Amino acid sequence: AQPLVIATTNTADPQPVQFWAGNQQVLQLNPAGTKAPAWSIQRDTGGDRRGHYAVDLQAARDTATQVASGDYSVIGGGRLQHRQRRLQHHRRGRLQHRQR
């Protein structure tokens, strides 16, 4: 079997790969690069820029700052969360703040 390959041909200004279900975006893979949001994964396009190598899979946010904005930060689900420090993670929940 052959793997599914999704690629952008515009190497001067690579664009994110977006996955849609019906008329709703369900996932976005941001292209490679040296600064945020490069290499990040996000559930939708709402909110502020994600951090470099960040993963943001939360379902909802009330403000633009409720995103995985720190480099290497992860929000694995839930809603209304912030991740601003490097190397942080949160699996699920609501309005929880964790700093190192």
PyMOL CGO cylinders between C-alpha atoms (Angstrom):
from pymol import cmd
from pymol.cgo import CYLINDER

trace = [
    CYLINDER, 0.00, 0.00, 0.00, 1.15, 3.53, -0.75, 0.3, 1, 1, 1, 1, 1, 1,
    CYLINDER, 1.15, 3.53, -0.75, 1.12, 6.24, 1.95, 0.3, 1, 1, 1, 1, 1, 1,
    CYLINDER, 1.12, 6.24, 1.95, -1.13, 9.28, 1.59, 0.3, 1, 1, 1, 1, 1, 1,
    CYLINDER, -1.13, 9.28, 1.59, 1.08, 12.29, 0.88, 0.3, 1, 1, 1, 1, 1, 1,
    CYLINDER, 1.08, 12.29, 0.88, -0.20, 15.83, 1.32, 0.3, 1, 1, 1, 1, 1, 1,
    CYLINDER, -0.20, 15.83, 1.32, 2.24, 18.51, 0.23, 0.3, 1, 1, 1, 1, 1, 1,
    CYLINDER, 2.24, 18.51, 0.23, 2.34, 22.17, -0.65, 0.3, 1, 1, 1, 1, 1, 1,
    CYLINDER, 2.34, 22.17, -0.65, 4.18, 23.12, -3.83, 0.3, 1, 1, 1, 1, 1, 1,
    CYLINDER, 4.18, 23.12, -3.83, 4.70, 26.76, -2.83, 0.3, 1, 1, 1, 1, 1, 1,
    CYLINDER, 4.70, 26.76, -2.83, 8.07, 26.57, -1.08, 0.3, 1, 1, 1, 1, 1, 1,
    CYLINDER, 8.07, 26.57, -1.08, 8.54, 30.37, -0.99, 0.3, 1, 1, 1, 1, 1, 1,
    CYLINDER, 8.54, 30.37, -0.99, 5.45, 30.85, 1.20, 0.3, 1, 1, 1, 1, 1, 1,
    CYLINDER, 5.45, 30.85, 1.20, 4.23, 27.45, 2.46, 0.3, 1, 1, 1, 1, 1, 1,
    CYLINDER, 4.23, 27.45, 2.46, 0.64, 27.32, 3.66, 0.3, 1, 1, 1, 1, 1, 1,
    CYLINDER, 0.64, 27.32, 3.66, -0.91, 25.21, 6.42, 0.3, 1, 1, 1, 1, 1, 1,
    CYLINDER, -0.91, 25.21, 6.42, -2.65, 21.95, 5.60, 0.3, 1, 1, 1, 1, 1, 1,
    CYLINDER, -2.65, 21.95, 5.60, -6.28, 22.13, 6.75, 0.3, 1, 1, 1, 1, 1, 1,
    CYLINDER, -6.28, 22.13, 6.75, -8.68, 19.24, 7.34, 0.3, 1, 1, 1, 1, 1, 1,
    CYLINDER, -8.68, 19.24, 7.34, -12.41, 19.90, 7.09, 0.3, 1, 1, 1, 1, 1, 1,
    CYLINDER, -12.41, 19.90, 7.09, -15.54, 17.92, 8.01, 0.3, 1, 1, 1, 1, 1, 1,
    CYLINDER, -15.54, 17.92, 8.01, -18.47, 19.41, 6.14, 0.3, 1, 1, 1, 1, 1, 1,
    CYLINDER, -18.47, 19.41, 6.14, -18.16, 23.18, 6.50, 0.3, 1, 1, 1, 1, 1, 1,
    CYLINDER, -18.16, 23.18, 6.50, -16.06, 23.11, 9.70, 0.3, 1, 1, 1, 1, 1, 1,
    CYLINDER, -16.06, 23.11, 9.70, -12.28, 23.01, 9.98, 0.3, 1, 1, 1, 1, 1, 1,
    CYLINDER, -12.28, 23.01, 9.98, -11.27, 20.21, 12.35, 0.3, 1, 1, 1, 1, 1, 1,
    CYLINDER, -11.27, 20.21, 12.35, -7.45, 20.31, 12.22, 0.3, 1, 1, 1, 1, 1, 1,
    CYLINDER, -7.45, 20.31, 12.22, -4.63, 22.44, 10.87, 0.3, 1, 1, 1, 1, 1, 1,
    CYLINDER, -4.63, 22.44, 10.87, -0.98, 21.43, 10.43, 0.3, 1, 1, 1, 1, 1, 1,
    CYLINDER, -0.98, 21.43, 10.43, 1.24, 24.49, 10.19, 0.3, 1, 1, 1, 1, 1, 1,
    CYLINDER, 1.24, 24.49, 10.19, 4.22, 24.31, 7.83, 0.3, 1, 1, 1, 1, 1, 1,
    CYLINDER, 4.22, 24.31, 7.83, 7.86, 23.91, 8.81, 0.3, 1, 1, 1, 1, 1, 1,
    CYLINDER, 7.86, 23.91, 8.81, 9.83, 26.99, 9.71, 0.3, 1, 1, 1, 1, 1, 1,
    CYLINDER, 9.83, 26.99, 9.71, 12.07, 28.64, 12.27, 0.3, 1, 1, 1, 1, 1, 1,
    CYLINDER, 12.07, 28.64, 12.27, 9.48, 30.69, 14.20, 0.3, 1, 1, 1, 1, 1, 1,
    CYLINDER, 9.48, 30.69, 14.20, 5.94, 30.31, 15.55, 0.3, 1, 1, 1, 1, 1, 1,
    CYLINDER, 5.94, 30.31, 15.55, 3.53, 28.93, 14.51, 0.3, 1, 1, 1, 1, 1, 1,
    CYLINDER, 3.53, 28.93, 14.51, 5.89, 26.68, 12.54, 0.3, 1, 1, 1, 1, 1, 1,
    CYLINDER, 5.89, 26.68, 12.54, 5.50, 22.95, 13.09, 0.3, 1, 1, 1, 1, 1, 1,
    CYLINDER, 5.50, 22.95, 13.09, 2.43, 23.49, 15.30, 0.3, 1, 1, 1, 1, 1, 1,
    CYLINDER, 2.43, 23.49, 15.30, -0.90, 21.65, 15.19, 0.3, 1, 1, 1, 1, 1, 1,
    CYLINDER, -0.90, 21.65, 15.19, -4.19, 23.34, 16.00, 0.3, 1, 1, 1, 1, 1, 1,
    CYLINDER, -4.19, 23.34, 16.00, -7.86, 22.40, 15.96, 0.3, 1, 1, 1, 1, 1, 1,
    CYLINDER, -7.86, 22.40, 15.96, -9.06, 25.65, 14.35, 0.3, 1, 1, 1, 1, 1, 1,
    CYLINDER, -9.06, 25.65, 14.35, -7.82, 29.06, 13.23, 0.3, 1, 1, 1, 1, 1, 1,
    CYLINDER, -7.82, 29.06, 13.23, -9.33, 30.99, 16.15, 0.3, 1, 1, 1, 1, 1, 1,
    CYLINDER, -9.33, 30.99, 16.15, -7.20, 32.72, 18.75, 0.3, 1, 1, 1, 1, 1, 1,
    CYLINDER, -7.20, 32.72, 18.75, -3.67, 34.06, 18.85, 0.3, 1, 1, 1, 1, 1, 1,
    CYLINDER, -3.67, 34.06, 18.85, -0.65, 32.48, 17.17, 0.3, 1, 1, 1, 1, 1, 1,
    CYLINDER, -0.65, 32.48, 17.17, 0.39, 29.08, 18.50, 0.3, 1, 1, 1, 1, 1, 1,
    CYLINDER, 0.39, 29.08, 18.50, 3.90, 28.51, 19.79, 0.3, 1, 1, 1, 1, 1, 1,
    CYLINDER, 3.90, 28.51, 19.79, 6.71, 26.86, 17.86, 0.3, 1, 1, 1, 1, 1, 1,
    CYLINDER, 6.71, 26.86, 17.86, 6.07, 23.07, 17.93, 0.3, 1, 1, 1, 1, 1, 1,
    CYLINDER, 6.07, 23.07, 17.93, 2.87, 23.65, 19.98, 0.3, 1, 1, 1, 1, 1, 1,
    CYLINDER, 2.87, 23.65, 19.98, -0.23, 21.41, 19.91, 0.3, 1, 1, 1, 1, 1, 1,
    CYLINDER, -0.23, 21.41, 19.91, -3.63, 23.02, 20.61, 0.3, 1, 1, 1, 1, 1, 1,
    CYLINDER, -3.63, 23.02, 20.61, -6.62, 20.68, 20.40, 0.3, 1, 1, 1, 1, 1, 1,
    CYLINDER, -6.62, 20.68, 20.40, -9.09, 22.50, 22.68, 0.3, 1, 1, 1, 1, 1, 1,
    CYLINDER, -9.09, 22.50, 22.68, -12.72, 22.72, 21.63, 0.3, 1, 1, 1, 1, 1, 1,
    CYLINDER, -12.72, 22.72, 21.63, -13.57, 26.36, 22.51, 0.3, 1, 1, 1, 1, 1, 1,
    CYLINDER, -13.57, 26.36, 22.51, -12.10, 29.64, 23.72, 0.3, 1, 1, 1, 1, 1, 1,
    CYLINDER, -12.10, 29.64, 23.72, -13.64, 32.88, 25.04, 0.3, 1, 1, 1, 1, 1, 1,
    CYLINDER, -13.64, 32.88, 25.04, -10.64, 35.09, 24.27, 0.3, 1, 1, 1, 1, 1, 1,
    CYLINDER, -10.64, 35.09, 24.27, -7.90, 35.08, 21.66, 0.3, 1, 1, 1, 1, 1, 1,
    CYLINDER, -7.90, 35.08, 21.66, -5.24, 34.43, 24.32, 0.3, 1, 1, 1, 1, 1, 1,
    CYLINDER, -5.24, 34.43, 24.32, -6.65, 31.02, 25.26, 0.3, 1, 1, 1, 1, 1, 1,
    CYLINDER, -6.65, 31.02, 25.26, -4.26, 29.05, 23.04, 0.3, 1, 1, 1, 1, 1, 1,
    CYLINDER, -4.26, 29.05, 23.04, -1.07, 26.98, 23.32, 0.3, 1, 1, 1, 1, 1, 1,
    CYLINDER, -1.07, 26.98, 23.32, 1.09, 30.04, 22.67, 0.3, 1, 1, 1, 1, 1, 1,
    CYLINDER, 1.09, 30.04, 22.67, 4.30, 28.85, 24.36, 0.3, 1, 1, 1, 1, 1, 1,
    CYLINDER, 4.30, 28.85, 24.36, 6.95, 27.01, 22.37, 0.3, 1, 1, 1, 1, 1, 1,
    CYLINDER, 6.95, 27.01, 22.37, 6.50, 23.22, 22.76, 0.3, 1, 1, 1, 1, 1, 1,
    CYLINDER, 6.50, 23.22, 22.76, 3.28, 23.73, 24.78, 0.3, 1, 1, 1, 1, 1, 1,
    CYLINDER, 3.28, 23.73, 24.78, 0.36, 21.29, 24.51, 0.3, 1, 1, 1, 1, 1, 1,
    CYLINDER, 0.36, 21.29, 24.51, -3.36, 21.58, 25.15, 0.3, 1, 1, 1, 1, 1, 1,
    CYLINDER, -3.36, 21.58, 25.15, -4.68, 18.10, 24.47, 0.3, 1, 1, 1, 1, 1, 1,
    CYLINDER, -4.68, 18.10, 24.47, -8.39, 18.93, 24.72, 0.3, 1, 1, 1, 1, 1, 1,
    CYLINDER, -8.39, 18.93, 24.72, -10.88, 20.71, 26.94, 0.3, 1, 1, 1, 1, 1, 1,
    CYLINDER, -10.88, 20.71, 26.94, -11.74, 24.36, 26.54, 0.3, 1, 1, 1, 1, 1, 1,
    CYLINDER, -11.74, 24.36, 26.54, -10.91, 27.90, 27.67, 0.3, 1, 1, 1, 1, 1, 1,
    CYLINDER, -10.91, 27.90, 27.67, -7.23, 27.25, 28.50, 0.3, 1, 1, 1, 1, 1, 1,
    CYLINDER, -7.23, 27.25, 28.50, -3.89, 29.09, 28.26, 0.3, 1, 1, 1, 1, 1, 1,
    CYLINDER, -3.89, 29.09, 28.26, -0.42, 27.60, 27.78, 0.3, 1, 1, 1, 1, 1, 1,
    CYLINDER, -0.42, 27.60, 27.78, 2.24, 30.28, 27.59, 0.3, 1, 1, 1, 1, 1, 1,
    CYLINDER, 2.24, 30.28, 27.59, 5.39, 28.69, 29.01, 0.3, 1, 1, 1, 1, 1, 1,
    CYLINDER, 5.39, 28.69, 29.01, 7.69, 26.32, 27.16, 0.3, 1, 1, 1, 1, 1, 1,
    CYLINDER, 7.69, 26.32, 27.16, 7.30, 22.57, 27.61, 0.3, 1, 1, 1, 1, 1, 1,
    CYLINDER, 7.30, 22.57, 27.61, 3.89, 22.67, 29.29, 0.3, 1, 1, 1, 1, 1, 1,
    CYLINDER, 3.89, 22.67, 29.29, 1.05, 20.27, 28.76, 0.3, 1, 1, 1, 1, 1, 1,
    CYLINDER, 1.05, 20.27, 28.76, -2.54, 19.88, 29.82, 0.3, 1, 1, 1, 1, 1, 1,
    CYLINDER, -2.54, 19.88, 29.82, -4.72, 16.93, 28.90, 0.3, 1, 1, 1, 1, 1, 1,
    CYLINDER, -4.72, 16.93, 28.90, -8.25, 18.17, 29.57, 0.3, 1, 1, 1, 1, 1, 1,
    CYLINDER, -8.25, 18.17, 29.57, -10.30, 20.46, 31.72, 0.3, 1, 1, 1, 1, 1, 1,
    CYLINDER, -10.30, 20.46, 31.72, -11.36, 24.07, 31.90, 0.3, 1, 1, 1, 1, 1, 1,
    CYLINDER, -11.36, 24.07, 31.90, -9.74, 27.34, 32.97, 0.3, 1, 1, 1, 1, 1, 1,
    CYLINDER, -9.74, 27.34, 32.97, -6.64, 25.77, 34.45, 0.3, 1, 1, 1, 1, 1, 1,
    CYLINDER, -6.64, 25.77, 34.45, -3.36, 27.64, 34.51, 0.3, 1, 1, 1, 1, 1, 1,
    CYLINDER, -3.36, 27.64, 34.51, -0.02, 25.95, 35.09, 0.3, 1, 1, 1, 1, 1, 1,
    CYLINDER, -0.02, 25.95, 35.09, 3.34, 27.70, 35.14, 0.3, 1, 1, 1, 1, 1, 1,
    CYLINDER, 3.34, 27.70, 35.14, 6.85, 26.43, 35.71, 0.3, 1, 1, 1, 1, 1, 1,
]
cmd.load_cgo(trace, "trace")
